[in-house]
């Protein structure tokens, strides 16, 4: 057997190219993330950096504005409250105006803040105005009571504790609120009257003046002597306990009714003693007329029959 022919030297195995080499997942992820992060960050900075800086400055400015507005509104509330207290304005009304001043400043600050962010405040104001009109129409009764309450607290035609007659209710004023007035009647009933009914009607303050006049109407018989009747009534008025001598009592002939002659006894009394003096005057007048024999007639009517009338009487 012949020896094998000499074989050509084996060629070295071809080395794979760098592109063909397998890449481990970890190395590929690192290179991708590194490339993507740098690229995205640069892009985000270039695109949103100025916008973020702009809005950041706006947000910081708005926060500062709101904080300053909060301090200013609280300061304005205290100043208004102290000023109204020095002016001796009603406490309820002073609180209302001081809170209104505070919220007016806060609303102005909020509207300004919205304008900083590009919100069309003109349209917002129109929407708020329309909403306010709708609410006002829906609450016109409550708003009229509120307006009347403000007028009552400003002009103060009467005060708590005074005796008044408003809207047919006679009693002592218990409390004056923004929407209602509370009255304690003399029969111990507690009445709540809407302020629009109070301010829109006649208000009678019975204890405003220190002295009041008491009018006592008296009807006497037609056959009584006029001068004698006057003298008896004047004597009764002067003897009434609590009646003042200055102004002096007076007796006035007021007219002629169907069944009697009408007189009026007028005496003056201090306001706190009004009811007691009135009762004493009524008693004195009745006793004086009885002593003088002057009658107080009952109502009577005369009937004239012009044609015969047949009357049938049946025995039981």
The 8 nearest C-alpha neighbors of each residue, nearest first, counted from 0:
[[1, 2, 3, 4, 5, 6, 7, 8],
 [2, 0, 3, 4, 5, 6, 7, 8],
 [1, 3, 4, 0, 5, 6, 7, 8],
 [4, 2, 5, 1, 6, 0, 7, 8],
 [3, 5, 6, 2, 1, 7, 0, 8],
 [4, 6, 3, 7, 2, 8, 1, 9],
 [7, 5, 4, 8, 3, 9, 2, 10],
 [6, 8, 9, 5, 10, 4, 3, 11],
 [7, 9, 6, 10, 5, 11, 4, 12],
 [10, 8, 7, 11, 6, 12, 5, 13],
 [9, 11, 8, 12, 13, 7, 6, 14],
 [10, 12, 13, 9, 14, 8, 7, 15],
 [13, 11, 14, 10, 9, 15, 8, 16],
 [12, 14, 11, 15, 10, 16, 9, 19],
 [15, 13, 12, 16, 11, 17, 20, 19],
 [16, 14, 19, 13, 20, 17, 18, 12],
 [17, 15, 19, 18, 14, 20, 13, 21],
 [16, 18, 20, 19, 15, 21, 14, 22],
 [19, 17, 16, 20, 15, 21, 22, 14],
 [18, 20, 16, 17, 15, 21, 22, 14],
 [21, 19, 17, 18, 22, 16, 15, 23],
 [22, 20, 19, 23, 18, 17, 24, 15],
 [23, 21, 20, 24, 27, 26, 25, 19],
 [22, 24, 26, 25, 27, 21, 28, 20],
 [25, 23, 27, 26, 28, 22, 29, 21],
 [26, 24, 28, 27, 23, 29, 22, 30],
 [25, 27, 29, 23, 24, 28, 30, 22],
 [28, 26, 24, 30, 25, 29, 31, 23],
 [29, 27, 31, 25, 30, 26, 32, 24],
 [30, 28, 26, 32, 31, 27, 33, 25],
 [29, 31, 33, 27, 28, 32, 34, 26],
 [32, 30, 28, 34, 33, 29, 35, 27],
 [33, 31, 35, 29, 34, 30, 36, 28],
 [32, 34, 30, 36, 31, 35, 29, 37],
 [33, 35, 31, 32, 37, 36, 30, 38],
 [34, 36, 32, 38, 33, 37, 39, 31],
 [37, 35, 39, 33, 38, 34, 32, 40],
 [36, 38, 40, 34, 35, 39, 41, 33],
 [37, 39, 35, 41, 36, 40, 42, 34],
 [40, 38, 42, 36, 41, 37, 35, 43],
 [41, 39, 43, 37, 42, 38, 36, 44],
 [40, 42, 44, 38, 39, 43, 45, 37],
 [41, 43, 39, 45, 40, 44, 46, 38],
 [44, 42, 40, 46, 45, 41, 47, 39],
 [43, 45, 48, 41, 42, 46, 47, 40],
 [44, 46, 42, 43, 48, 41, 47, 49],
 [45, 47, 43, 44, 48, 42, 49, 50],
 [48, 46, 50, 44, 43, 49, 51, 45],
 [47, 49, 44, 51, 50, 45, 46, 52],
 [48, 50, 52, 51, 47, 53, 46, 45],
 [51, 49, 53, 47, 52, 48, 54, 46],
 [52, 50, 48, 54, 53, 49, 55, 47],
 [51, 53, 55, 49, 50, 54, 48, 56],
 [52, 54, 50, 56, 51, 55, 49, 57],
 [55, 53, 57, 51, 56, 52, 58, 50],
 [54, 56, 52, 58, 57, 53, 51, 59],
 [55, 57, 59, 53, 54, 58, 60, 52],
 [58, 56, 54, 60, 55, 59, 61, 53],
 [59, 57, 61, 55, 60, 56, 54, 62],
 [58, 60, 56, 62, 57, 61, 55, 63],
 [59, 61, 57, 63, 58, 62, 64, 56],
 [62, 60, 64, 58, 63, 59, 112, 57],
 [63, 61, 65, 59, 64, 60, 58, 66],
 [62, 64, 60, 66, 61, 65, 67, 59],
 [63, 65, 61, 67, 62, 66, 68, 60],
 [66, 64, 68, 62, 67, 63, 69, 61],
 [65, 67, 69, 63, 68, 64, 62, 70],
 [66, 68, 64, 70, 69, 65, 71, 63],
 [69, 67, 65, 71, 66, 70, 72, 64],
 [68, 70, 66, 72, 67, 71, 65, 73],
 [69, 71, 67, 73, 68, 72, 74, 66],
 [72, 70, 68, 74, 73, 69, 75, 67],
 [73, 71, 101, 75, 69, 74, 70, 104],
 [74, 72, 76, 70, 75, 71, 101, 69],
 [73, 75, 71, 77, 72, 76, 70, 78],
 [76, 74, 72, 78, 73, 77, 71, 79],
 [77, 75, 97, 73, 79, 101, 74, 78],
 [76, 78, 80, 74, 75, 79, 81, 73],
 [77, 79, 75, 81, 80, 76, 82, 74],
 [80, 78, 82, 76, 97, 81, 77, 75],
 [79, 81, 77, 83, 97, 78, 82, 93],
 [80, 82, 84, 78, 79, 83, 77, 85],
 [83, 81, 79, 85, 84, 80, 78, 86],
 [82, 84, 86, 80, 88, 85, 81, 93],
 [83, 85, 87, 81, 86, 82, 88, 80],
 [86, 84, 82, 87, 83, 81, 88, 80],
 [85, 87, 83, 84, 88, 82, 81, 89],
 [88, 86, 84, 85, 83, 89, 90, 82],
 [87, 89, 83, 86, 84, 93, 90, 92],
 [88, 90, 92, 91, 152, 93, 87, 153],
 [91, 89, 93, 92, 94, 88, 84, 87],
 [92, 90, 94, 93, 89, 95, 176, 177],
 [91, 93, 95, 89, 94, 90, 96, 152],
 [94, 92, 90, 96, 95, 91, 80, 83],
 [95, 93, 97, 91, 92, 96, 98, 90],
 [94, 96, 92, 98, 93, 97, 99, 91],
 [97, 95, 99, 93, 98, 94, 100, 92],
 [96, 98, 76, 94, 100, 79, 99, 80],
 [99, 97, 101, 95, 100, 96, 76, 94],
 [98, 100, 96, 102, 97, 101, 103, 95],
 [101, 99, 103, 97, 98, 102, 76, 96],
 [100, 102, 72, 98, 76, 99, 104, 103],
 [103, 101, 105, 99, 104, 100, 106, 98],
 [102, 104, 100, 106, 101, 105, 99, 107],
 [103, 105, 107, 102, 101, 106, 72, 108],
 [106, 104, 102, 108, 107, 103, 68, 109],
 [107, 105, 109, 103, 108, 104, 102, 110],
 [106, 108, 104, 110, 105, 109, 111, 103],
 [109, 107, 105, 111, 106, 110, 112, 104],
 [110, 108, 112, 106, 111, 107, 105, 113],
 [109, 111, 113, 107, 112, 108, 106, 114],
 [110, 112, 114, 108, 109, 113, 107, 115],
 [113, 111, 109, 115, 114, 110, 61, 108],
 [112, 114, 110, 118, 116, 115, 111, 109],
 [113, 115, 111, 118, 117, 112, 116, 120],
 [116, 114, 112, 113, 117, 111, 57, 118],
 [117, 115, 113, 114, 118, 112, 57, 54],
 [116, 118, 114, 115, 119, 113, 120, 112],
 [119, 117, 114, 113, 116, 120, 115, 123],
 [120, 118, 121, 122, 117, 123, 114, 113],
 [119, 121, 123, 122, 118, 124, 114, 110],
 [122, 120, 124, 123, 119, 125, 126, 118],
 [123, 121, 125, 124, 120, 119, 126, 127],
 [122, 124, 120, 126, 121, 125, 127, 119],
 [123, 125, 127, 121, 122, 126, 120, 128],
 [124, 126, 122, 128, 123, 127, 129, 121],
 [127, 125, 123, 129, 128, 124, 130, 122],
 [128, 126, 130, 124, 125, 129, 131, 123],
 [129, 127, 131, 125, 126, 130, 124, 132],
 [130, 128, 132, 126, 131, 127, 125, 133],
 [129, 131, 127, 133, 128, 132, 126, 134],
 [130, 132, 128, 134, 129, 133, 135, 127],
 [133, 131, 135, 129, 130, 134, 128, 136],
 [134, 132, 130, 136, 135, 131, 137, 129],
 [133, 135, 137, 131, 132, 136, 138, 130],
 [134, 136, 132, 138, 133, 137, 139, 131],
 [137, 135, 139, 133, 134, 138, 132, 131],
 [136, 138, 134, 135, 139, 133, 140, 132],
 [139, 137, 135, 141, 140, 136, 134, 142],
 [138, 140, 142, 136, 141, 135, 137, 143],
 [141, 139, 143, 142, 138, 144, 137, 195],
 [142, 140, 144, 138, 143, 139, 145, 178],
 [141, 143, 145, 139, 144, 140, 138, 146],
 [144, 142, 146, 140, 145, 141, 139, 147],
 [143, 145, 195, 194, 178, 147, 141, 142],
 [146, 144, 142, 148, 178, 143, 177, 147],
 [145, 147, 143, 149, 148, 144, 142, 150],
 [146, 148, 150, 144, 195, 145, 149, 194],
 [147, 149, 177, 145, 151, 146, 150, 194],
 [148, 150, 146, 152, 147, 151, 153, 145],
 [151, 149, 147, 153, 148, 152, 154, 146],
 [152, 150, 148, 155, 149, 154, 153, 147],
 [151, 153, 149, 155, 150, 154, 89, 148],
 [152, 154, 150, 151, 155, 149, 88, 89],
 [153, 155, 151, 152, 156, 150, 149, 157],
 [154, 156, 151, 152, 157, 153, 158, 150],
 [157, 155, 154, 151, 158, 202, 204, 152],
 [158, 156, 155, 161, 204, 159, 163, 151],
 [159, 157, 161, 160, 155, 172, 156, 175],
 [158, 160, 172, 173, 161, 174, 157, 175],
 [161, 159, 172, 171, 158, 173, 162, 174],
 [162, 160, 171, 172, 159, 158, 163, 206],
 [163, 161, 171, 170, 205, 206, 204, 172],
 [164, 162, 204, 203, 205, 169, 170, 161],
 [163, 165, 169, 203, 168, 202, 167, 170],
 [166, 164, 202, 168, 167, 197, 163, 203],
 [165, 167, 168, 197, 196, 200, 164, 201],
 [168, 166, 165, 164, 169, 201, 202, 200],
 [167, 169, 164, 165, 166, 170, 184, 190],
 [170, 168, 164, 163, 184, 167, 165, 162],
 [169, 171, 184, 183, 162, 185, 163, 182],
 [170, 172, 162, 183, 161, 182, 160, 173],
 [173, 171, 182, 159, 160, 161, 174, 181],
 [172, 174, 182, 181, 159, 171, 160, 183],
 [175, 173, 181, 159, 172, 180, 176, 182],
 [176, 174, 180, 181, 179, 177, 159, 173],
 [177, 175, 179, 178, 180, 174, 148, 91],
 [176, 178, 148, 145, 179, 149, 175, 144],
 [177, 179, 144, 145, 176, 148, 194, 193],
 [180, 178, 193, 194, 176, 192, 177, 191],
 [179, 181, 175, 192, 191, 176, 174, 194],
 [180, 182, 191, 174, 173, 190, 172, 192],
 [183, 181, 172, 190, 173, 171, 189, 170],
 [184, 182, 189, 171, 170, 188, 187, 190],
 [185, 183, 170, 188, 187, 186, 169, 182],
 [184, 186, 187, 170, 183, 188, 169, 171],
 [185, 187, 184, 188, 183, 170, 189, 169],
 [188, 186, 185, 184, 183, 189, 170, 190],
 [187, 189, 184, 186, 183, 190, 185, 182],
 [188, 190, 183, 182, 184, 187, 191, 181],
 [189, 191, 182, 181, 183, 188, 192, 184],
 [192, 190, 181, 180, 182, 179, 193, 189],
 [191, 193, 180, 179, 194, 190, 181, 196],
 [194, 192, 179, 195, 196, 178, 144, 180],
 [193, 195, 197, 179, 144, 196, 147, 148],
 [194, 196, 144, 147, 197, 198, 193, 199],
 [197, 195, 194, 199, 193, 198, 200, 166],
 [198, 196, 194, 195, 199, 200, 165, 166],
 [197, 199, 195, 200, 196, 147, 194, 151],
 [198, 200, 196, 197, 195, 201, 147, 194],
 [201, 199, 197, 198, 196, 202, 166, 165],
 [200, 202, 203, 165, 199, 166, 198, 197],
 [201, 203, 165, 164, 200, 204, 163, 197],
 [202, 204, 164, 163, 205, 201, 165, 162],
 [205, 203, 163, 207, 206, 162, 202, 164],
 [204, 206, 162, 163, 207, 203, 164, 208],
 [207, 205, 208, 204, 162, 270, 161, 209],
 [206, 208, 204, 205, 209, 161, 162, 157],
 [209, 207, 206, 210, 211, 270, 205, 204],
 [208, 210, 270, 269, 207, 211, 206, 271],
 [211, 209, 269, 270, 208, 268, 267, 212],
 [212, 210, 268, 270, 267, 269, 213, 209],
 [211, 213, 267, 266, 268, 214, 265, 210],
 [212, 214, 266, 265, 267, 277, 215, 211],
 [215, 213, 265, 264, 216, 263, 212, 266],
 [214, 216, 264, 263, 265, 213, 217, 281],
 [217, 215, 263, 262, 264, 214, 218, 261],
 [218, 216, 262, 263, 261, 215, 219, 264],
 [217, 219, 261, 260, 259, 295, 262, 216],
 [220, 218, 295, 259, 260, 294, 296, 217],
 [219, 221, 259, 222, 296, 223, 294, 295],
 [222, 220, 223, 259, 260, 219, 258, 224],
 [221, 223, 220, 224, 219, 293, 225, 294],
 [224, 222, 221, 220, 225, 293, 228, 219],
 [225, 223, 227, 226, 228, 222, 221, 229],
 [226, 224, 228, 227, 229, 223, 230, 222],
 [227, 225, 229, 228, 224, 230, 231, 223],
 [226, 228, 230, 224, 229, 225, 231, 223],
 [227, 229, 225, 231, 226, 230, 224, 232],
 [230, 228, 226, 232, 227, 231, 233, 225],
 [229, 231, 227, 233, 228, 232, 234, 226],
 [230, 232, 228, 234, 229, 233, 227, 235],
 [233, 231, 235, 229, 234, 230, 236, 228],
 [234, 232, 236, 230, 235, 231, 229, 250],
 [233, 235, 231, 237, 232, 236, 230, 238],
 [234, 236, 232, 238, 283, 284, 233, 237],
 [237, 235, 233, 239, 234, 238, 232, 248],
 [236, 238, 234, 235, 239, 233, 248, 242],
 [237, 239, 235, 236, 240, 234, 283, 242],
 [238, 240, 280, 236, 237, 279, 242, 283],
 [241, 239, 242, 279, 238, 276, 280, 237],
 [242, 240, 276, 239, 243, 268, 272, 275],
 [243, 241, 268, 240, 267, 239, 266, 276],
 [244, 242, 267, 245, 268, 241, 246, 247],
 [243, 245, 247, 246, 242, 248, 237, 267],
 [246, 244, 247, 243, 267, 248, 242, 268],
 [245, 247, 244, 243, 267, 248, 266, 249],
 [246, 248, 244, 245, 249, 243, 266, 267],
 [249, 247, 266, 265, 236, 246, 237, 267],
 [248, 250, 265, 264, 251, 247, 266, 233],
 [251, 249, 264, 263, 233, 265, 229, 232],
 [252, 250, 263, 262, 253, 249, 264, 265],
 [251, 253, 262, 254, 261, 263, 250, 260],
 [254, 252, 262, 261, 251, 263, 255, 260],
 [255, 253, 261, 252, 260, 256, 262, 259],
 [254, 256, 260, 261, 259, 257, 253, 258],
 [255, 257, 259, 258, 260, 254, 261, 218],
 [258, 256, 259, 255, 298, 299, 300, 260],
 [257, 259, 298, 256, 299, 296, 297, 220],
 [260, 258, 220, 219, 256, 218, 221, 257],
 [259, 261, 255, 219, 218, 221, 256, 220],
 [260, 262, 218, 254, 253, 255, 217, 259],
 [263, 261, 252, 217, 253, 251, 216, 218],
 [262, 264, 216, 251, 215, 217, 250, 265],
 [263, 265, 250, 215, 214, 249, 216, 251],
 [266, 264, 214, 249, 213, 248, 250, 263],
 [265, 267, 248, 213, 212, 242, 249, 236],
 [268, 266, 212, 243, 242, 211, 213, 246],
 [269, 267, 242, 243, 211, 210, 273, 270],
 [268, 270, 210, 272, 271, 209, 273, 211],
 [269, 271, 273, 210, 272, 209, 211, 206],
 [272, 270, 273, 269, 206, 274, 209, 268],
 [273, 271, 270, 269, 275, 274, 276, 268],
 [272, 274, 270, 276, 275, 271, 268, 277],
 [275, 273, 277, 276, 272, 278, 271, 270],
 [274, 276, 278, 272, 277, 273, 279, 241],
 [277, 275, 279, 273, 278, 274, 241, 272],
 [276, 278, 280, 274, 279, 275, 273, 281],
 [279, 277, 281, 275, 276, 280, 282, 274],
 [278, 280, 276, 282, 277, 281, 239, 240],
 [281, 279, 239, 283, 277, 282, 278, 276],
 [282, 280, 278, 284, 283, 279, 277, 285],
 [281, 283, 279, 285, 280, 284, 286, 278],
 [282, 284, 280, 235, 286, 281, 285, 239],
 [285, 283, 287, 235, 281, 282, 286, 280],
 [286, 284, 282, 288, 287, 283, 289, 281],
 [285, 287, 289, 283, 288, 284, 290, 282],
 [288, 286, 290, 284, 289, 285, 235, 283],
 [289, 287, 291, 293, 285, 290, 286, 292],
 [288, 290, 292, 286, 287, 291, 293, 285],
 [289, 291, 287, 288, 292, 286, 293, 285],
 [292, 290, 288, 289, 293, 287, 231, 228],
 [291, 293, 289, 290, 288, 294, 287, 223],
 [294, 292, 288, 291, 289, 223, 295, 219],
 [295, 293, 220, 219, 296, 292, 288, 289],
 [294, 296, 219, 220, 218, 297, 293, 259],
 [297, 295, 220, 294, 219, 298, 259, 258],
 [296, 298, 299, 295, 258, 259, 220, 294],
 [297, 299, 258, 296, 300, 257, 259, 256],
 [300, 298, 258, 297, 301, 257, 296, 259],
 [299, 301, 302, 298, 258, 257, 297, 303],
 [300, 302, 303, 299, 304, 258, 257, 298],
 [301, 303, 304, 300, 305, 299, 306, 308],
 [304, 302, 305, 301, 306, 300, 307, 308],
 [305, 303, 306, 302, 307, 308, 301, 309],
 [304, 306, 303, 307, 308, 302, 309, 301],
 [307, 305, 304, 308, 303, 309, 302, 310],
 [308, 306, 309, 305, 304, 310, 303, 311],
 [307, 309, 310, 306, 304, 305, 311, 303],
 [310, 308, 311, 307, 312, 306, 304, 305],
 [309, 311, 308, 312, 307, 313, 306, 314],
 [312, 310, 313, 309, 308, 314, 315, 307],
 [313, 311, 310, 314, 315, 309, 308, 307],
 [314, 312, 315, 311, 310, 309, 308, 307],
 [313, 315, 312, 311, 310, 309, 308, 307],
 [314, 313, 312, 311, 310, 309, 308, 307]]
